[in-house]
Amino acid sequence: MARLPVMAGNWKMNTTPNEGAKLALDLKNRLSGHEGVEVIIAPPLTHLSQVGEQISESRIKLASQNMSDKDSGA
């Protein structure tokens, strides 16, 4: 079985939980019908539940990231 290329995005501490959920839904909709790549998103810890709900029943995989003491950004 051939391995698919991987496209992953780490959001650092950017977006609010609601913005993250919207971004995940937008990504899910844009990827509909596209095959041939494994997609992984890693939003902030505070977004995991909402983002997970938005990408359920899609091929997007959800990952987590390290914690940060910053309010925003890397």
Sequence and secondary structure as in RCSB ss.txt:
>XXXX:A:sequence
MARLPVMAGNWKMNTTPNEGAKLALDLKNRLSGHEGVEVIIAPPLTHLSQVGEQISESRIKLASQNMSDKDSGA
>XXXX:A:secstr
     EEEEE TT S HHHHHHHHHHHHHHHTT  SSEEEEE  GGGHHHHHHHHTTSS EE      S SS  
